[in-house]
């Protein structure tokens, strides 16, 4: 019985790994083609966001923002064009 639980747990980890990898892979282009962090930050600032946290995760920029209304926004941005790959508003 214990072996079945271990196999099930390992299977879940293996199946979830590609999903996690996809979230950290926004581009396969060399960093020479990427927008600089400052450029994306400027774009977001001009759109009215306050940047709370900005970090590089894999080949994506992961950004925590705040709207003028105080809502929290978490986004994954492609560093090549600066467009959002995923966004969540809280």
N, C-alpha and C positions, 0 to 999 in steps of 0.2 A: 504494500500500500504506500509506503514512504517513497519508494522508487517512482511510482506514478506521479506523485506530487512534485518530485524533483524534475522529472522529465517535462511536466507541464510548465513549471516555472522557467526552465531553460528555453522551452519553445516560445514562451511569451517574450522573453528577452530577445531571442533571435528574430522573431517576427516584428518587433517594435524597432529594432535597430535601423532598418532602411528608412522608416518614417522619420526618425530623429536625424539621420544623415541628410535627408532631403531638406529639412528645415535649416540646416547649416550650409547648404550649397545653393548659392544664388547664381553663381557664374563660374565658368571654368576658364575665363579669360585672365591673362596675366595682369598683375596689379598696375602695370603701366597704363592700362585702359580704364582703370577705376577713377571715379571722382574722388577727390580728397575729402576727408572727413569734414573739413571746414566748408567745403562747397555744399555738401548735403545739409550740414547744419544751417548754413545761410538760407538755403531753399526752404527748410522747415520753419525757420524763424520768420521769413517773409510771408509764409502761409499762416502766421499767427500763433505758432506753437512755442512754448517754453520748453527747452531741452533739459530734462531731469538727469538722464544718463544716456551715454552714447558709447557703444563698444563694438568691437569686431568679434564676430562669432563665426568660425569657419570662413566662408567667403561671403558673408552677409554683414550688414551693419544692423545691430539690434539697438533700438532706440526706445527710451521711455520719455514720453512727452506729456505736457499738460496744456489743455486748451484754455482759451480766454475765460471760459465758463468754469474752469477748475476740474474738468473731467480728465481722467488719466487715460492715456493712449499708449499701448505697447505695439511696436511695429518692427517688422523685419524688412529691410530695404536692400534692393539690389545696388551694389556699389558702382555698376557700370552706368546705369541711366538714372539712378536715384529714385526709381519708382517703388512703391510698396509691394512686397510679395505677400505679406500677411499683416493684418492690423486687428487689434482688439481694443474696443473702447469700454472703459469701466465707468 
